[in-house]
């Protein structure tokens, strides 16, 4: 019994981290995110800008954290490009 309670707790934590990683974004952004492996650098930056506009971060630090969580495989330079328009 203790093992299944532990497994349920882990599942709950996994579910929460799944939402935290950007899966709770609007459907049109989520669909584009799923296909981002086929996107050019400019398209990825545009997608990240859309994500930031939907997320409304309060600071550059928060914007970078959100982008790192939602787009972990995207280069830092692209994440910075995406957020610079917002914080000029």
N, C-alpha and C positions, 0 to 999 in steps of 0.2 A: 504494500500500500504506500509506503513512504516513497518508493521509486516513482509511482505514477503521480504523486503530488509534486515531486521534484520536476518531473517531465512537464506537467501542466504549467508550473511556474516558468520553466525555460521557454515553453511555447509562448507564454504571455509576453516575456521579454523580447523574444524574436519578433512577435507581432508589432510591438511598440517600436523596435528599431527599424522595421520594414517601413512604417509610416514616416519615421524620422528621416529616412534616406530619400525622401522626395516622392514616394509612391502616393502621397496624399495630394499631389498637385492636380490642377484641373485636367479633365480628360483629354482635351486637345493637346496639351503640353505633354501629358503622359504618353500619348500615342507617338508623338514626335521623339520623345526621349527613348522609347523602345527601338526606334529605327535609327538612332543617332550614329550607329556604326557605319552607316552609309553616307553620313553628312560630311560636307567640307568644313574646314575650320571656320569660315564665315557663317555657315549655317549653324554650327554648334554655338558660336558666340551669340547669334540671334536667339537661339533657343534658351540660352542661359539668361539673356536680357529679359525675355518673356517671363521666365521663371522668377527672376528678381522683381519684376513689376507686379507679378501675382503675389509674391511673398512680402513685399514692402519692408525690407530690412531697415533698421534705424541707423546703422553705421556701416562703414566700409568693412570693419572687422566681422560684423554679423553677416554681411553679404558674402564675404569670402568663405565663412564657415558654412553657410547654406549651400553655396556652390560646391564646396569640397564634399559635403555630405551627399548632395544630389548627383554630382558628376565626378565621382572619385577617379576616373581614368582620364579625365580631360587635363591637358597641361595647364600649369599655373598661369602661364602667359595668356591663355585664352580666357581663364576665369577673371584675370585682372582686366583684360579688354572688355569683358562683359559688364563689369561693375563700374568702369571709369565714366561711362556716360551718365550713370545715375548719380555719381558723387562729384561732379565738376563744380 
